[in-house]
Amino acid sequence: YGASKAIDEFLTLAYHRQHGLPVVVGRFFNVVGPRQTGRYGMVLPRFVDRALDGIEPLVHDDGRQIRCFAHVRDVCRMVVALMEEPKAVGQVFNIGSDQPVSVLELAQRVLAIVDPKLGIEYQSYRDAYSADFQDVRRRVPVLDKLRATIDVRPEYDLDATIHDVVAWKQAERNPR
């Protein structure tokens, strides 16, 4: 997966250099928000779905994995700003949030909003995947280049993002 993304970046930038195609490459980090499903390991919607069902969120390992979550609306504004910025052409940017949170804290924050009475279920990587599974413990993007190129001011902090996902999931479950 990672190798295919690197090849795509290489080919895109090579096409830019050879043919002048105005490209901007984005490396996205945990983009979350309404309409996202829990498929493909998307942790926030999985936690919200389980909590809304009255089931404890399932945290793998010890939950101390560090991630950053950016609201899709903030990310879309970043992408549009990059597309409109001539200095961004031919460049590669990390796109997302750089406000770290542990997966365990994310589960706790979801529960605080949905149902504080629920606990948290833990599952080892071995039980969830296989004995040789390895996870990245800390995934926090460096956004210095992005900030130097465009004015980046997120409108959504993590709690507002969680509230937005919960509200959408509730509306989806209870259409009027």
Secondary structure, 3 states (H helix, E strand, C coil): CHHHHHHHHHHHHHHHHHHCCCCEEEEECCEECCCCCCHHHCHHHHHHHHHHCCCCCEEECCCCCEECCEEHHHHHHHHHHHHHCHHHCCEEEEECCCCCEEHHHHHHHHHHHHCCCCCCEEECHHHHCCCCCCCCCECCCCCHHHHHHCCCCCCCCHHHHHHHHHHHHHHHHCCC
